[in-house]
């Protein structure tokens, strides 16, 4: 397989790590944990993504800490100091610490005893070198001590500066230990791998892609939602597709060519950081009719499953252009009404306002049609009128309760929408042959 190299337009160029001579900004909760543990002679470090992101000038996200002591002892010390400790992953040596609305994960330094590609059996080890050696990538094996000093045992800082995404140790072994690392590699590459893939990584992803079929749906969904949450997802999806990882993990193929910069920007503009944004991007790139199987494979929540299915319904590639025409033509408001009406029923808990907008983005991507930005904004801002007739209105006219009420309401609604939402309640009652004066 040819070496995968990011296009210049997609590659995230790594900033010079000018933070090398400045101390890491330790947040208050982490500082308190450092103090509590130091009083008992326990060594602690901030580790992983927070350090990596700070070094390249990104916003620091969640803070993770590693501690060189058994996690049950650490949890006891933190509780005695008045912190709330949640046993979120004791089997893996992890707890979550909460204080004043802030939270972070604390994990004991550890060594893997057994791995099967899905889960690891771990044990405590106070050897920081061993802890670093079990991490996925060199750029995630970066540590910060209590004074804010960077510790870099595996050359992760140099790899950040060079735009190299490198597995720790033997690539094949890292992948065999946990197949999710292949998805993580695809997610991180557009952001931290401007130099492109190396032969070892490509060979491991292509040769071991089948292991992803054994991963739980929840773990895949969590990783895929992060991958599709922001820009540069197309490059990651391309790598997944070309190595066979998409087929193994998801049971089907994806088309990253549909996720153009224009489509990507439309999703970002309308949905921003909404947790539905990744599902819109997924609907764009998945094959038509794939929603049901993906919802099952990823074990999506009821709402997310229904949202994905709504975006896939009647949206075959051959029909996608018709949806674009309907939602952008002269009668776009009527098309938007019926799109909302068809999917956003009370029992589904779907976000009705988002459906026509998401449908237009998905249809445009599948049909390969350009997006009219100003029109998309109008569609997103459109507040539909309220249908003026109710079942109670018909019952008060002497209509028998039962199917007849529903049939008359549907007929009145069709007339109301066809006439640009103009008919009033009396107009609709007259249309139905009833007396509006009653």
C-alpha positions as CSV (number, residue, x, y, z in Angstrom):
1,X,0.0,0.0,0.0
2,X,1.3,3.5,-0.9
3,X,2.4,5.7,1.9
4,X,-0.5,7.9,3.0
5,X,0.4,11.6,3.0
6,X,-1.9,14.4,3.9
7,X,-2.7,17.0,1.3
8,X,-1.3,20.4,2.1
9,X,-4.8,21.8,2.6
10,X,-5.7,19.2,5.2
11,X,-2.4,18.8,7.0
12,X,-2.3,20.4,10.4
13,X,1.1,22.1,10.6
14,X,2.6,21.8,14.0
15,X,3.6,24.9,15.8
16,X,7.1,25.3,17.3
17,X,6.7,24.2,20.9
18,X,7.5,27.6,22.4
19,X,6.1,26.3,25.6
20,X,9.2,24.4,26.2
21,X,10.7,27.1,28.5
22,X,7.5,28.0,30.2
23,X,5.9,26.1,33.0
24,X,2.6,24.3,32.2
25,X,-0.4,26.1,33.7
26,X,-1.5,23.6,36.3
27,X,-5.3,24.0,37.1
28,X,-6.4,24.4,40.7
29,X,-7.8,20.9,41.1
30,X,-4.7,19.3,39.8
31,X,-2.6,21.5,42.0
32,X,-4.6,20.4,45.1
33,X,-4.1,16.8,44.2
34,X,-0.4,17.3,43.7
35,X,-0.2,18.9,47.2
36,X,-2.3,16.1,48.9
37,X,-0.3,13.3,47.4
38,X,3.1,14.9,47.9
39,X,2.3,15.1,51.7
40,X,2.2,11.3,51.7
41,X,5.3,10.9,49.5
42,X,3.4,9.9,46.3
43,X,4.7,11.1,43.0
44,X,2.2,12.4,40.5
45,X,2.2,13.8,37.0
46,X,-0.2,15.4,34.5
47,X,0.0,13.2,31.4
48,X,-1.1,12.9,27.8
49,X,-3.4,15.0,25.7
50,X,-3.4,18.1,27.9
51,X,0.4,18.3,27.7
52,X,0.5,17.6,24.0
53,X,-2.2,20.2,23.2
54,X,-0.5,22.9,25.3
55,X,2.8,22.4,23.6
56,X,1.3,23.0,20.2
57,X,-0.8,26.0,21.3
58,X,-4.2,24.3,21.4
59,X,-6.8,24.9,24.0
60,X,-6.2,22.5,26.9
61,X,-9.1,20.0,27.3
62,X,-9.6,17.4,30.0
63,X,-6.8,16.9,32.5
64,X,-5.5,13.4,33.2
65,X,-3.1,12.6,36.0
66,X,-0.9,9.5,36.7
67,X,0.1,8.6,40.2
68,X,2.9,6.2,41.3
69,X,0.8,4.5,44.0
70,X,-2.0,1.9,44.1
71,X,-5.3,3.7,43.1
72,X,-7.2,2.5,46.2
73,X,-4.7,4.2,48.4
74,X,-4.8,7.4,46.3
75,X,-8.6,7.4,46.3
76,X,-8.6,7.1,50.1
77,X,-6.2,10.0,50.6
78,X,-8.2,12.3,48.3
79,X,-11.5,11.4,50.0
80,X,-10.0,12.1,53.4
81,X,-8.9,15.5,52.1
82,X,-12.6,16.3,51.2
83,X,-12.6,15.6,47.5
84,X,-15.3,13.6,45.8
85,X,-13.9,10.4,44.2
86,X,-15.9,8.3,41.8
87,X,-14.8,4.8,41.1
88,X,-15.1,5.0,37.3
89,X,-12.6,2.4,36.4
90,X,-11.0,0.6,39.3
91,X,-10.3,-2.5,37.3
92,X,-8.1,-0.3,35.1
93,X,-6.6,1.7,38.0
94,X,-8.7,4.8,37.3
95,X,-10.9,7.1,39.4
96,X,-12.5,10.4,38.6
97,X,-12.0,13.3,41.1
98,X,-14.6,16.0,41.3
99,X,-14.5,19.4,43.1
100,X,-16.6,22.5,42.6
101,X,-17.8,21.4,39.2
102,X,-14.4,20.5,37.9
103,X,-13.3,17.0,37.3
104,X,-10.2,15.0,36.2
105,X,-9.2,11.4,35.9
106,X,-6.5,9.9,38.1
107,X,-4.8,6.6,37.0
108,X,-2.2,4.6,38.8
109,X,1.1,4.0,36.8
110,X,0.6,0.5,35.5
111,X,1.8,-2.3,33.3
112,X,-0.3,-4.5,31.1
113,X,-0.4,-8.2,32.2
114,X,-2.7,-9.5,29.5
115,X,-4.2,-8.0,26.3
116,X,-6.6,-9.4,23.7
117,X,-7.1,-6.5,21.4
118,X,-10.2,-5.3,23.3
119,X,-9.4,-5.1,27.0
120,X,-6.2,-5.2,29.1
121,X,-5.6,-6.7,32.5
122,X,-3.4,-4.2,34.3
123,X,-1.3,-4.2,37.5
124,X,0.3,-1.4,39.5
125,X,3.9,-0.5,38.7
126,X,5.7,2.5,40.2
127,X,8.1,2.6,37.2
128,X,7.4,5.7,35.2
129,X,9.4,4.3,32.2
130,X,7.1,1.2,32.2
131,X,4.1,3.5,32.3
132,X,5.3,5.5,29.3
133,X,6.2,2.4,27.3
134,X,2.5,1.1,27.5
135,X,1.1,4.3,25.9
136,X,-0.1,4.5,22.4
137,X,1.9,7.3,20.8
138,X,5.0,9.2,21.7
139,X,3.1,12.5,21.7
140,X,0.8,11.1,24.4
141,X,3.7,10.0,26.6
142,X,4.5,13.5,27.8
143,X,4.3,14.3,31.5
144,X,4.2,17.5,33.7
145,X,5.4,17.5,37.3
146,X,4.2,19.6,40.2
147,X,6.3,22.5,39.2
148,X,5.0,22.5,35.6
149,X,8.1,21.1,34.1
150,X,7.8,18.9,31.0
151,X,9.1,15.3,31.1
152,X,9.6,13.7,27.7
153,X,10.9,10.1,28.1
154,X,10.2,9.0,24.5
155,X,10.9,12.0,22.3
156,X,7.3,13.1,21.9
157,X,8.1,16.8,21.8
158,X,10.5,16.3,18.9
159,X,7.8,14.3,17.1
160,X,5.3,17.1,17.6
161,X,7.6,19.6,16.1
162,X,8.4,17.4,13.2
163,X,4.7,16.5,12.6
164,X,5.4,12.8,13.2
165,X,2.7,10.5,14.7
166,X,4.6,7.6,16.0
167,X,3.5,4.5,17.9
168,X,5.4,3.8,21.1
169,X,7.6,0.7,20.7
170,X,6.6,-1.9,18.2
171,X,3.7,-0.7,16.1
172,X,2.1,-4.2,15.5
173,X,2.3,-4.9,19.2
174,X,0.6,-1.7,20.2
175,X,-2.2,-2.4,17.7
176,X,-2.6,-6.0,18.9
177,X,-2.9,-4.9,22.5
178,X,-5.8,-2.6,21.7
179,X,-7.3,-2.4,18.2
180,X,-8.9,1.0,19.0
181,X,-5.4,2.5,18.6
182,X,-5.9,2.1,14.9
183,X,-8.9,4.4,15.0
184,X,-7.0,6.8,17.3
185,X,-4.2,6.9,14.8
186,X,-6.6,7.9,12.0
187,X,-8.1,10.6,14.2
188,X,-4.8,12.1,15.3
189,X,-3.0,11.9,12.0
190,X,-4.6,15.0,10.3
191,X,-3.8,17.1,13.4
192,X,-0.4,15.9,14.5
193,X,1.0,13.9,11.5
194,X,1.8,16.5,8.9
195,X,4.8,14.3,7.8
196,X,2.3,11.6,6.8
197,X,2.2,7.9,7.7
198,X,5.2,5.6,7.9
199,X,5.5,2.2,6.4
200,X,5.1,0.4,9.8
201,X,1.9,2.2,10.6
202,X,0.4,1.6,7.2
203,X,1.3,-2.1,7.3
204,X,-0.1,-2.5,10.9
205,X,-3.4,-0.8,10.0
206,X,-3.9,-2.8,6.8
207,X,-2.7,-6.1,8.3
208,X,-4.5,-5.8,11.6
209,X,-7.7,-4.0,10.5
210,X,-9.8,-7.1,11.1
211,X,-9.1,-6.8,14.9
212,X,-11.4,-3.8,14.9
213,X,-14.4,-6.1,14.3
214,X,-14.1,-7.3,17.9
215,X,-14.2,-3.9,19.4
216,X,-17.4,-2.9,21.3
217,X,-19.8,-0.6,19.6
218,X,-19.6,1.9,22.4
219,X,-15.8,2.3,22.1
220,X,-16.0,2.7,18.3
221,X,-18.8,5.2,18.6
222,X,-16.9,7.3,21.1
223,X,-13.8,7.4,18.9
224,X,-15.7,8.0,15.7
225,X,-17.7,10.8,17.3
226,X,-14.5,12.5,18.2
227,X,-13.0,11.9,14.7
228,X,-16.1,13.4,13.0
229,X,-16.7,16.2,15.5
230,X,-14.4,18.7,13.8
231,X,-12.5,19.6,10.6
232,X,-10.1,17.4,8.8
233,X,-12.2,14.3,9.2
234,X,-12.1,13.5,5.5
235,X,-8.4,12.7,5.7
236,X,-8.9,10.4,8.6
237,X,-11.9,8.6,6.9
238,X,-9.8,8.2,3.7
239,X,-7.1,6.4,5.7
240,X,-9.7,4.2,7.4
241,X,-11.3,3.3,4.1
242,X,-8.0,2.6,2.3
243,X,-6.7,0.3,5.0
244,X,-9.9,-1.7,5.4
245,X,-10.4,-0.3,8.9
246,X,-13.8,1.2,8.1
247,X,-15.2,-2.0,6.8
248,X,-13.9,-4.0,9.7
249,X,-15.0,-1.6,12.4
250,X,-18.3,-0.6,10.9
251,X,-19.3,-3.4,8.6
252,X,-19.6,-1.2,5.6
253,X,-17.7,1.4,3.5
254,X,-17.5,5.1,3.7
255,X,-17.1,7.8,1.0
256,X,-14.8,10.5,2.3
257,X,-14.9,12.4,-1.0
258,X,-18.4,13.6,-0.1
259,X,-17.1,15.4,3.0
260,X,-15.8,18.4,1.1
261,X,-14.5,21.5,2.8
262,X,-17.7,23.2,1.9
263,X,-19.9,20.5,3.4
264,X,-17.6,20.4,6.5
265,X,-17.9,24.2,6.9
266,X,-21.7,24.0,6.6
267,X,-21.9,21.5,9.4
268,X,-19.6,23.6,11.5
269,X,-21.5,26.8,10.9
270,X,-24.9,25.4,11.6
271,X,-24.2,22.8,14.3
272,X,-21.0,24.1,15.8
273,X,-20.1,21.9,18.8
274,X,-23.5,20.3,19.0
275,X,-23.3,16.6,19.6
276,X,-25.4,16.0,16.5
277,X,-22.7,17.4,14.2
278,X,-20.8,14.1,14.0
279,X,-24.0,12.2,13.0
280,X,-24.6,14.7,10.2
281,X,-21.1,14.1,8.9
282,X,-21.6,10.3,9.3
283,X,-24.8,10.5,7.3
284,X,-23.0,12.3,4.5
285,X,-20.2,9.7,4.1
286,X,-22.1,6.5,4.8
287,X,-23.7,4.4,2.1
288,X,-27.4,4.9,1.6
289,X,-29.5,2.5,3.6
290,X,-26.7,2.0,6.2
291,X,-28.3,3.8,9.1
292,X,-30.0,0.8,10.7
293,X,-26.9,-1.3,10.7
294,X,-24.6,1.5,11.9
295,X,-27.0,2.4,14.7
296,X,-26.9,-1.2,15.9
297,X,-23.2,-1.6,15.4
298,X,-22.4,1.6,17.3
299,X,-25.1,1.0,19.9
300,X,-26.4,4.5,19.5
301,X,-28.9,5.9,21.9
302,X,-32.5,5.9,20.7
303,X,-32.4,9.6,19.8
304,X,-29.2,9.4,17.9
305,X,-30.4,6.2,16.1
306,X,-33.6,8.0,15.0
307,X,-31.7,11.1,13.9
308,X,-29.3,9.1,11.7
309,X,-32.2,7.0,10.3
310,X,-34.2,10.2,9.6
311,X,-31.2,11.6,7.6
312,X,-30.9,8.3,5.6
313,X,-34.6,7.8,4.8
314,X,-35.5,8.2,1.1
315,X,-32.0,9.6,0.6
316,X,-30.5,7.2,-2.0
317,X,-27.8,8.9,-4.1
318,X,-30.2,9.0,-7.1
319,X,-32.8,10.8,-5.0
320,X,-30.6,13.2,-3.1
321,X,-30.7,15.8,-5.8
322,X,-34.5,15.9,-5.6
323,X,-34.2,16.7,-1.9
324,X,-31.8,19.5,-2.6
325,X,-34.1,21.0,-5.2
326,X,-37.1,20.8,-2.8
327,X,-35.3,22.4,0.1
328,X,-33.8,25.2,-2.0
329,X,-36.6,25.9,-4.5
330,X,-39.4,28.4,-4.4
331,X,-41.5,26.1,-2.1
332,X,-38.6,25.4,0.3
333,X,-40.6,26.3,3.3
334,X,-43.3,23.7,2.4
335,X,-40.6,21.1,1.9
336,X,-39.0,22.0,5.2
337,X,-42.4,21.7,7.0
338,X,-43.0,18.2,5.6
339,X,-39.5,17.1,6.5
340,X,-40.0,18.2,10.0
341,X,-43.5,16.8,10.1
342,X,-42.5,13.4,8.8
343,X,-39.7,12.8,11.3
344,X,-40.2,15.0,14.4
345,X,-43.0,13.2,16.2
346,X,-43.3,13.6,20.0
347,X,-42.4,9.9,20.6
348,X,-39.1,10.2,18.7
349,X,-37.6,13.1,20.7
350,X,-35.9,14.3,17.6
351,X,-34.7,17.9,17.3
352,X,-37.2,19.1,14.8
353,X,-35.5,22.4,13.9
354,X,-32.3,20.7,12.9
355,X,-33.9,18.1,10.5
356,X,-34.4,20.2,7.3
357,X,-31.0,21.8,7.7
358,X,-29.2,18.5,8.3
359,X,-31.2,16.9,5.4
360,X,-30.1,19.6,3.0
361,X,-26.4,19.2,4.0
362,X,-26.6,15.4,3.7
363,X,-28.5,15.6,0.4
364,X,-26.0,18.1,-1.0
365,X,-23.1,15.9,0.0
366,X,-24.6,12.7,-1.5
367,X,-25.6,14.5,-4.7
368,X,-22.3,16.3,-5.1
369,X,-24.2,19.6,-5.2
370,X,-22.9,23.0,-3.9
371,X,-24.4,24.5,-0.8
372,X,-26.0,28.0,-0.9
373,X,-24.7,29.4,2.3
374,X,-27.1,32.3,2.7
375,X,-30.0,29.9,2.0
376,X,-28.8,27.4,4.5
377,X,-28.7,30.2,7.1
378,X,-32.3,31.2,6.2
379,X,-33.4,27.5,6.5
380,X,-31.7,27.3,9.9
381,X,-33.3,30.5,11.1
382,X,-36.8,29.7,9.8
383,X,-39.5,29.5,12.4
384,X,-42.5,27.6,11.0
385,X,-46.0,28.9,11.7
386,X,-48.3,27.1,14.0
387,X,-51.0,25.0,12.3
388,X,-54.2,26.8,13.4
389,X,-56.6,23.8,13.6
390,X,-56.8,21.1,16.3
391,X,-58.7,17.9,17.0
392,X,-60.7,19.8,19.6
393,X,-61.9,22.2,16.9
394,X,-63.3,19.3,14.9
395,X,-64.9,17.6,17.9
396,X,-66.6,20.8,18.8
397,X,-68.1,20.7,15.3
398,X,-69.7,17.4,15.9
399,X,-67.1,15.2,14.1
400,X,-67.0,11.8,15.7
401,X,-63.8,11.0,17.6
402,X,-61.7,8.4,15.9
403,X,-60.0,8.0,12.5
404,X,-62.3,10.7,10.9
405,X,-60.6,13.4,13.0
406,X,-57.2,12.4,11.9
407,X,-58.2,12.2,8.2
408,X,-59.8,15.7,8.3
409,X,-56.8,17.2,10.1
410,X,-54.4,15.8,7.5
411,X,-56.5,17.1,4.6
412,X,-56.7,20.6,6.3
413,X,-52.9,20.6,6.9
414,X,-52.2,19.7,3.3
415,X,-54.4,22.6,2.1
416,X,-52.8,25.0,4.6
417,X,-49.3,24.1,3.6
418,X,-50.1,24.2,-0.2
419,X,-51.5,27.7,0.3
420,X,-48.3,29.0,1.9
421,X,-49.6,28.6,5.4
422,X,-52.1,31.4,4.8
423,X,-55.5,29.9,5.7
424,X,-56.9,30.7,9.1
425,X,-58.9,28.5,11.4
426,X,-62.2,29.7,9.9
427,X,-60.8,29.2,6.4
428,X,-59.8,25.6,7.1
429,X,-63.2,24.8,8.7
430,X,-64.9,26.1,5.6
431,X,-62.6,24.0,3.4
432,X,-63.7,20.9,5.4
433,X,-67.3,21.8,4.9
434,X,-67.8,22.8,8.6
435,X,-69.3,26.0,10.1
436,X,-66.6,28.3,11.3
437,X,-69.2,30.3,13.3
438,X,-70.0,27.4,15.5
